[in-house]
């Protein structure tokens, strides 16, 4: 079968890498190559950043009003809605995500562009109550310039939308660098950006590896902000690279999120929440509820019901509507999951179910896995696995639940399951995480900020404040006096 051949988008043109080199993308469900992409290097990064920079300065873009940018974003949202089936199928093939999930995710994606389209003309400064007579002061927010968006492989379209929608709304231009494991849908999004009427260079998409492509992009002197989603170790390279250009950073990193089930919870609802938290997307989500903390009174009931549901999960071809869990996105990720489970068993964890590859001829599949743990310091409890592996740990009371929940270097998300509103609010106040769900899990909205504490990163995406992350503040002083300015060397 002939491989599909993709090209990069630089200044409105579809181009190969300057070197002519390409790399292959493998379908996680078949382990077979299905497409080739340009292998971008420093020369390609330079062209893309220069394109974004020249467009940022050009009257064609810099003179657009906020309302005009809002209309462009709304049109882009409409085009995504019109092309959702194609985008969903492409993302499912590229990273192994379930077609039922990609259809739902892409179907909701236009809302993010509509939301920030509405905010485009609401980026406002304020007047200042100065303590100086005859002085009038105010602030204005201005776009930063070139934004580098570095996108992982697990949900590329969604994680791109929450970056470029506020970036473009604020008047910036963008260079996107998708993961080498899932580049196709961002290139297709680039096509829709052009069709929506954005000028050439407003959004550029380059494909390649962290070295040299990602490194050259994040350290480029014309890049004014880096919006990064990915692993904690990769982020350290990005942070170091930003020392070269003093770029602003927003980092949405890993998580080891606690999902806490109290004895007064609706157990069936909590089981569904646990399944959504750790087995949806095969656990390949930064907000995965991988640490299940269960009160002792309901521990046996909860774990038995969770095990029964996990063993019923339909594993298989992500393109089939009946499939409930697809493959790992990469072979390396599958091997990482296997290694963590092996370590857990050597450290004393009890395997309740799963812990192996299913009997499927091809593809990087792993069974839904539940590990019962008593040692909260165990590797499998403390380190992000990014796979369908849940650890279950009992707790005695609210104080212990809170202590266990906060016993992590991460702080991205948390779940709480209880019918006691006062207890929920006490836990919300005490938990150190950027997102807390109560009696639900993995809910998202364009108006709800996303971001973490600790090693889960900093900065926020989504919500009305997110657009300010893509601006810089300017302060203006105006002397309103009719008198000339006093001689600065004559003290009064």
For each residue, the residues with C-beta under 8 A, 3 or more apart:
1: 34
2:
3: 24 33 34 35 36
4: 34 35 36
5: 22 35 36
6: 35 36 37 38 183 184 187 207
7: 14 15 16 38 187
8: 14 15 16 17 37 38 40 44 48 187 204 205 206 207
9: 12 13 14 15 187 190 191 194 203 204 205
10: 13 15 44 47 48 51 204 206
11: 47 48 51 54 55 200 201 204
12: 9 194 199 200 201
13: 9 10 200
14: 7 8 9
15: 7 8 9 10 38
16: 7 8 20 22 38
17: 8 20 21 22 38 39 40 41 44 208
18: 41 43 44 47
19: 39 41 43
20: 16 17
21: 17 38 39 41
22: 5 16 17 36 37 38 39
23: 36 37 39 180 208 209
24: 3 33 35 36 37
25: 33 34 35 36 37 94 180 181 182 183 184
26: 30 31 32 33 34 330 331
27: 30 31 32 33 34 93 94 96
28: 31 95 96 318 326 327 328 329 330 363 364
29: 93 96 317 318 319 326 327 362 363
30: 26 27 34 362 363
31: 26 27 28 331 362 363 364
32: 26 27 362
33: 3 24 25 26 27 36
34: 1 3 4 25 26 27 30 93
35: 3 4 5 6 24 25 94 184
36: 3 4 5 6 22 23 24 25 33
37: 6 8 22 23 24 25 180 183 184 207 208
38: 6 7 8 15 16 17 21 22 44 206 207 208
39: 17 19 21 22 23 207 208 209
40: 8 17 44 45 48 177 206 207 208 213
41: 17 18 19 21 44 45 208 212 213 216
42: 45 46 212 216
43: 18 19 46 47
44: 8 10 17 18 38 40 41 47 48 206 208 213
45: 40 41 42 48 49 175 206 212 213 216 217 220
46: 42 43 49 50 216 220
47: 10 11 18 43 44 50 51
48: 8 10 11 40 44 45 51 52 175 204 206 217
49: 45 46 52 53 146 175 217 220 222 223
50: 46 47 53 54 222
51: 10 11 47 48 54 55 175 200 201 204
52: 48 49 55 56 146 147 173 174 175 201 202 204 222
53: 49 50 56 57 145 146 173 222
54: 11 50 51 57 58 201
55: 11 51 52 58 60 61 173 199 200 201 202
56: 52 53 61 62 143 145 146 172 173
57: 53 54 62
58: 54 55 61 62 199 201
59: 62 63
60: 55 63 64 199
61: 55 56 58 64 171 173 199 201 202
62: 56 57 58 59 171
63: 59 60
64: 60 61 68 69 72 171
65: 68 69 121
66: 69 70 120 121 122 123 169 171
67: 70 71 120 121
68: 64 65 71 72
69: 64 65 66 72 73 117 120 168 169 171
70: 66 67 73 74 117 118 119 120 121 169
71: 67 68 74 75 117
72: 64 68 69 75 76 117 168 196 197 198
73: 69 70 76 77 113 114 116 117 120 165 168 169
74: 70 71 77 78 113 114 117
75: 71 72 78 79 196 197
76: 72 73 79 80 113 192 193 196 198
77: 73 74 80 81 109 110 111 112 113 114 117
78: 74 75 81 82 110
79: 75 76 82 83 192 195 196
80: 76 77 83 84 87 106 109 110 113 189 192
81: 77 78 84 107 110
82: 78 79
83: 79 80 86 87 188 192
84: 80 81 87 88 103 106 107 109
85: 88 89 103
86: 83 89 90 188
87: 80 83 84 90 91 102 106 157 185 188 189
88: 84 85 91 92 99 102 103 105 106 107
89: 85 86 92 93 99 102 319
90: 86 87 93 94 184 185 188
91: 87 88 94 95 97 102 106 156 157 182 184 185
92: 88 89 95 96 97 98 99 102 318 319 326
93: 27 29 34 89 90 184 319
94: 25 27 35 90 91 156 181 182 183 184 185
95: 28 91 92 153 154 156 181 182 329
96: 27 28 29 92 282 318 326 327 328 329 363 364
97: 91 92 101 102 154 155 281 318 326 329
98: 92 101 102 281 318 323 324 325 326
99: 88 89 92 102 103 318 319 320 321 323
100: 103 104 321 323
101: 97 98 104 105 280 281
102: 87 88 89 91 92 97 98 99 105 106
103: 84 85 88 99 100 106 107
104: 100 101 107 108
105: 88 101 102 108 109 155 157 158
106: 80 84 87 88 91 102 103 109 157
107: 81 84 88 103 104 110
108: 104 105 111 112
109: 77 80 84 105 106 112 113 157 158 161
110: 77 78 80 81 107 113 114
111: 77 108 114 115 445 446
112: 77 108 109 115 116 161 162 165 446 462
113: 73 74 76 77 80 109 110 116 117 161 165
114: 73 74 77 110 111 117 118 446
115: 111 112 118 119 165 446 447
116: 73 112 113 119 120 165 166 168 169 446 466 467
117: 69 70 71 72 73 74 77 113 114 120 165 169
118: 70 114 115 122
119: 70 115 116 122 123 166 169 464 467
120: 66 67 69 70 73 116 117 123 169 170 467
121: 65 66 67 70
122: 66 118 119 464
123: 66 119 120 141 169 170 467 468 471
124: 141
125: 138 139 140 141 473 474
126: 138 139
127: 136 137 138
128: 137 138 139 475
129:
130: 135 136 137 477
131:
132: 135
133: 481
134: 479 480 481
135: 130 132 477 478 479 480
136: 127 130 477 478 480
137: 127 128 130 475 476 477 478
138: 125 126 127 128 475 476
139: 125 126 128 473 474 475 476
140: 125 473 474 476
141: 123 124 125 170 468 471 472 473 474
142: 171 471 472 474
143: 56 170 171 172 470 471 472
144: 147 170 172 224 225 248 470 471 472
145: 53 56 172 173 222 223 224 225
146: 49 52 53 56 172 173 174 175 220 222 223 224
147: 52 144 163 164 167 172 173 174 175 223 224 225 226 227 470
148: 174 175 177 217 218 220 223 225 226 227 247
149: 160 163 164 167 174 175 176 177 227
150: 177 214 217 218 226 227 228 229 230 238
151: 156 159 160 163 176 177 178 179 186 229
152: 155 156 159 179 182 229 230 231
153: 95 156 178 179 181 182 329 330
154: 95 97 159 182 281 284 285 286 329 386
155: 97 105 152 158 159 281 285
156: 91 94 95 151 152 153 159 160 178 179 182 183 185 186
157: 87 91 105 106 109 160 161 185 186 189
158: 105 109 155 161 162
159: 151 152 154 155 156 162 163 229 252
160: 149 151 156 157 163 164 176 178 186 189
161: 109 112 113 157 158 164 165
162: 112 158 159 165 166 446 450 461 462 466
163: 147 149 151 159 160 166 167 174 227 461
164: 147 149 160 161 167 168 174 176 203
165: 73 112 113 115 116 117 161 162 168 169
166: 116 119 162 163 169 170 461 466 467 469 470
167: 147 149 163 164 170 172 174 225 227 470
168: 69 72 73 116 164 165 171 172 173 174 198 202 203
169: 66 69 70 73 116 117 119 120 123 165 166 467 470
170: 120 123 141 143 144 166 167 467 470 471
171: 61 62 64 66 69 142 143 168
172: 56 143 144 145 146 147 167 168 224 225 470
173: 52 53 55 56 61 145 146 147 168 201 202 203 204
174: 52 146 147 148 149 163 164 167 168 202 203 204
175: 45 48 49 51 52 146 147 148 149 204 205 206 217 223
176: 149 151 160 164 186 190 203 204 205 206
177: 40 148 149 150 151 205 206 207 208 213 214 217
178: 151 153 156 160 182 183 185 186 187 205 207
179: 151 152 153 156 182 183
180: 23 25 37 183 207 208 209
181: 25 94 95 153 329 330
182: 25 91 94 95 152 153 154 156 178 179 185 329
183: 6 25 37 94 156 178 179 180 186 187 207
184: 6 25 35 37 90 91 93 94 187 188
185: 87 90 91 94 156 157 178 182 188 189
186: 151 156 157 160 176 178 183 189 190 205
187: 6 7 8 9 178 183 184 190 191 205 207
188: 83 86 87 90 184 185 191 192
189: 80 87 157 160 185 186 192 193 205
190: 9 176 186 187 193 194 203 204 205
191: 9 187 188 194 195
192: 76 79 80 83 188 189 195 196
193: 76 189 190 196 198 202 203
194: 9 12 190 191 198 200
195: 79 191 192
196: 72 75 76 79 192 193
197: 72 75
198: 72 76 168 193 194 202 203
199: 12 55 58 60 61 202
200: 11 12 13 51 55 194
201: 11 12 51 52 54 55 58 61 173 204
202: 52 55 61 168 173 174 193 198 199
203: 9 164 168 173 174 176 190 193 198
204: 8 9 10 11 48 51 52 173 174 175 176 190 201
205: 8 9 175 176 177 178 186 187 189 190
206: 8 10 38 40 44 45 48 175 176 177 213 217
207: 6 8 37 38 39 40 177 178 180 183 187 213
208: 17 23 37 38 39 40 41 44 177 180 212 213 214
209: 23 39 180 212 213 214
210: 213 214 215 234 237
211: 214 215
212: 41 42 45 208 209 215 216
213: 40 41 44 45 177 206 207 208 209 210 216 217
214: 150 177 208 209 210 211 217 218 237 238
215: 210 211 212 218 219 237 241
216: 41 42 45 46 212 213 219 220
217: 45 48 49 148 150 175 177 206 213 214 220 223
218: 148 150 214 215 223 226 228 237 238 241 242 247
219: 215 216 223 241 242 244 245
220: 45 46 49 146 148 216 217 223 245
221: 244 245
222: 49 50 52 53 145 146 245
223: 49 145 146 147 148 175 217 218 219 220 226 245 247
224: 144 145 146 147 172 245 247 248
225: 144 145 147 148 167 172 247 248 249 250 469 470
226: 147 148 150 218 223 238 241 242 247 248 249 250
227: 147 148 149 150 163 167 250 459 461
228: 150 218 234 235 238 249 250 251 252
229: 150 151 152 159 251 252 253 286
230: 150 152 234 235 253
231: 152 234 235 253 254 384
232: 235 236 253 254 384 455
233: 236 237
234: 210 228 230 231 237 238
235: 228 230 231 232 238 239 251 253 457
236: 232 233 239 240
237: 210 214 215 218 233 234 240 241
238: 150 214 218 226 228 234 235 241 242 249 251
239: 235 236 242 243 249 251
240: 236 237 243
241: 215 218 219 226 237 238 244 245
242: 218 219 226 238 239 245 246 247 249
243: 239 240 246
244: 219 221 241
245: 219 220 221 222 223 224 241 242
246: 242 243
247: 148 218 223 224 225 226 242
248: 144 224 225 226 469
249: 225 226 228 238 239 242 458 459
250: 225 226 227 228 451 457 458 459 460 461 469
251: 228 229 235 238 239 457 458 459
252: 159 228 229 286 412 450 451 452 456 457 459 461
253: 229 230 231 232 235 286 410 412 452 455 456 457
254: 231 232 286 384 386 410 412 455 456
255: 286 287 288 290 384 410 411 412 413 452 456
256: 290 291 381 382 383 384 408 409 410
257: 277 287 288 289 290 291 410 412 413 414 415 433
258: 289 291 292 293 404 405 408 414 415 431
259: 273 274 277 278 289 290 291 292 293 414 415 417 441
260: 293 401 405 414 415 416 417 427
261: 265 267 270 274 292 293 294 295 298 302 417
262: 265 295 298 398 401 416 417 418 420 423
263: 295 296 297 298
264: 418 419 420
265: 261 262 269 270 298 417 418 419 439
266: 269 270 417 419 439
267: 261 270 271 298 301 302 305
268: 271 272 305
269: 265 266 272 273 417 439
270: 261 265 266 267 273 274 302 417
271: 267 268 274 275 302 305 306 309
272: 268 269 275 276 309
273: 259 269 270 276 277 289 415 417 437 439 440 441
274: 259 261 270 271 277 278 289 292 306 390 441
275: 271 272 278 279 280 306 309 310 313
276: 272 273 279 280 289 441 442
277: 257 259 273 274 280 287 288 289 290 415 441 442
278: 259 274 275 283 288 289 290 292 368 388 389 390
279: 275 276 282 283 310 313 324 325 368 388 390
280: 101 275 276 277 283 285 325 442
281: 97 98 101 154 155 284 285 288
282: 96 279 325 326 327 328 366 387 388
283: 278 279 280 288 290 385 386 387 388 389
284: 154 281 288 328 329 333 386 387
285: 154 155 280 281 288 442
286: 154 229 252 253 254 255 412 413 456
287: 255 257 277 412 413 435 442
288: 255 257 277 278 281 283 284 285 386
289: 257 258 259 273 274 276 277 278 292 390 413 415 441
290: 255 256 257 259 277 278 283 384 385 389 390 391
291: 256 257 258 259 381 390 391 393 404 405 408
292: 258 259 261 274 278 289 306 390 391 392 393
293: 258 259 260 261 393 394 395 401 404 405
294: 261 298 299 302 303 392 393 394 395
295: 261 262 263 298 299 394 395 396 397 401
296: 263 299 394 395 396
297: 263
298: 261 262 263 265 267 294 295 301 302
299: 294 295 296 302 303 392 394
300: 303 304
301: 267 298 304 305
302: 261 267 270 271 294 298 299 305 306
303: 294 299 300 306 307 352 370 372 392
304: 300 301 307 308
305: 267 268 271 301 302 308 309
306: 271 274 275 292 302 303 309 310 370 390 392
307: 303 304 310 311 352 353 370
308: 304 305 311 312
309: 271 272 275 305 306 312 313
310: 275 279 306 307 313 353 354 368 369 370
311: 307 308 353 368
312: 308 309
313: 275 279 309 310 324 325 368
314: 322 323 324 325
315: 323 324 325 326 358 360 365 367 368
316: 320 322 323 326 360 365
317: 29 320 323 326 363
318: 28 29 92 96 97 98 99 323 326 327
319: 29 89 92 93 99 323
320: 99 316 317 323
321: 99 100
322: 314 316
323: 98 99 100 314 315 316 317 318 319 320 326
324: 98 279 313 314 315
325: 98 279 280 282 313 314 315 368 388
326: 28 29 92 96 97 98 282 315 316 317 318 323 365
327: 28 29 96 282 318 334 363 364 365 366
328: 28 96 282 284 331 333 334 337 364 365 366 387
329: 28 95 96 97 153 154 181 182 284 333 364
330: 26 28 153 181 333 334 364
331: 26 31 328 334 335 364
332: 335 336
333: 284 328 329 330 336 337 364 386 387
334: 327 328 330 331 337 338 357 364 365 366 387
335: 331 332 338 339
336: 332 333 339 340 385 386 387
337: 328 333 334 340 341 366 385 386 387 388 389
338: 334 335 341 342 357 366
339: 335 336 342 343
340: 336 337 343 344 379 380 383 385 387 389
341: 337 338 344 345 351 355 369 371 380 389
342: 338 339 345 346
343: 339 340 346 347 379 380
344: 340 341 347 349 371 373 378 379 380 391
345: 341 342 348 349 351 355
346: 342 343
347: 343 344 375 378 379 380
348: 345 373 374 375 378
349: 344 345 371 372 373 378 380 391
350: 371 372 373
351: 341 345 354 355 369 370 371
352: 303 307 370 371 372 392
353: 307 310 311 367 368 369 370
354: 310 351 366 367 368 369 370 388 389
355: 341 345 351 367 369 371
356: 366 367
357: 334 338 360 365 366 367
358: 315 365 366 367
359:
360: 315 316 357 363 365
361:
362: 29 30 31 32
363: 28 29 30 31 96 317 327 360
364: 28 31 96 327 328 329 330 331 333 334
365: 315 316 326 327 328 334 357 358 360
366: 282 327 328 334 337 338 354 356 357 358 369 387 388
367: 315 353 354 355 356 357 358 388
368: 278 279 310 311 313 315 325 353 354 388 390
369: 310 341 351 353 354 355 366 387 388 389 390
370: 303 306 307 310 351 352 353 354 390 392
371: 341 344 349 350 351 352 355 380 389 390 391 392
372: 303 349 350 352 391 392 393
373: 344 348 349 350 376 378 380 381 391 392 393
374: 348 393 394
375: 347 348 378 381
376: 373 381 382 393 404 407
377: 381 382
378: 344 347 348 349 373 375 381 382 391
379: 340 343 344 347 382 383
380: 340 341 343 344 347 349 371 373 383 385 389 391
381: 256 291 373 375 376 377 378 391 393
382: 256 376 377 378 379 408 409
383: 256 340 379 380
384: 231 232 254 255 256 290 410
385: 283 290 336 337 340 380 389
386: 154 254 283 284 288 333 336 337
387: 282 283 284 328 333 334 336 337 340 366 369
388: 278 279 282 283 325 337 354 366 367 368 369
389: 278 283 290 337 340 341 354 369 371 380 385
390: 274 278 279 289 290 291 292 306 368 369 370 371
391: 290 291 292 344 349 371 372 373 378 380 381
392: 292 294 299 303 306 352 370 371 372 373
393: 291 292 293 294 372 373 374 376 381 404
394: 293 294 295 296 299 374
395: 293 294 295 296 400 401 404
396: 295 296 400
397: 295 400 401
398: 262 401 402 423 426 427
399: 402 403
400: 395 396 397 403 404
401: 260 262 293 295 395 397 398 404 405 427
402: 398 399 405 406 427 430 431
403: 399 400 406 407
404: 258 291 293 376 393 395 400 401 407
405: 258 260 291 293 401 402 408 414 427 430 431
406: 402 403 430 431 432
407: 376 403 404
408: 256 258 291 382 405 411 454
409: 256 382 454 455
410: 253 254 255 256 257 384 452 453 454 455 456
411: 255 408 432 433 434 452 453 454 455 456
412: 252 253 254 255 257 286 287 433 434 435 451 452 453 456 457
413: 255 257 286 287 289 433 434 435 436 437 452
414: 257 258 259 260 405 431 433 435 436 437
415: 257 258 259 260 273 277 289 436 437 438 440 441
416: 260 262 424 427 428 431 436 437 438 439
417: 259 260 261 262 265 266 269 270 273 438 439
418: 262 264 265 423 424 427 438 439
419: 264 265 266
420: 262 264 423 424
421: 424 425
422: 425 426
423: 262 398 418 420 426 427
424: 416 418 420 421 427 428 438
425: 421 422 428 429
426: 398 422 423 429 430
427: 260 398 401 402 405 416 418 423 424 430 431 436
428: 416 424 425 431 436 438
429: 425 426
430: 402 405 406 426 427
431: 258 402 405 406 414 416 427 428 436
432: 406 411 453 454
433: 257 411 412 413 414 436 452 453 456
434: 411 412 413 449 450 451 452 453 456 460
435: 287 412 413 414 450 452
436: 413 414 415 416 427 428 431 433
437: 273 413 414 415 416 440 441 442 443
438: 415 416 417 418 424 428
439: 265 266 269 273 416 417 418
440: 273 415 437 443
441: 259 273 274 276 277 289 415 437
442: 276 277 280 285 287 437
443: 437 440 448
444: 448 450 462
445: 111 448 462
446: 111 112 114 115 116 162 462 463
447: 115 462 463 464
448: 443 444 445 462 463
449: 434 460 461 462 463 465 466
450: 162 252 434 435 444 460 461 462 463
451: 250 252 412 434 456 457 458 459 460 461
452: 252 253 255 410 411 412 413 433 434 435 455 456 457 458
453: 410 411 412 432 433 434 456
454: 408 409 410 411 432
455: 232 253 254 409 410 411 452
456: 252 253 254 255 286 410 411 412 433 434 451 452 453
457: 235 250 251 252 253 412 451 452
458: 249 250 251 451 452
459: 227 249 250 251 252 451 469
460: 250 434 449 450 451 463 465 466 469
461: 162 163 166 227 250 252 449 450 451 466 469
462: 112 162 444 445 446 447 448 449 450 466
463: 446 447 448 449 450 460 466
464: 119 122 447 467
465: 449 460 468 469
466: 116 162 166 449 460 461 462 463 469 470
467: 116 119 120 123 166 169 170 464 470 471
468: 123 141 465 471
469: 166 225 248 250 459 460 461 465 466
470: 143 144 147 166 167 169 170 172 225 466 467
471: 123 141 142 143 144 170 467 468
472: 141 142 143 144
473: 125 139 140 141
474: 125 139 140 141 142
475: 128 137 138 139
476: 137 138 139 140
477: 130 135 136 137
478: 135 136 137
479: 134 135 485
480: 134 135 136
481: 133 134
482:
483:
484:
485: 479
486: 490 492
487: 490
488:
489:
490: 486 487
491:
492: 486
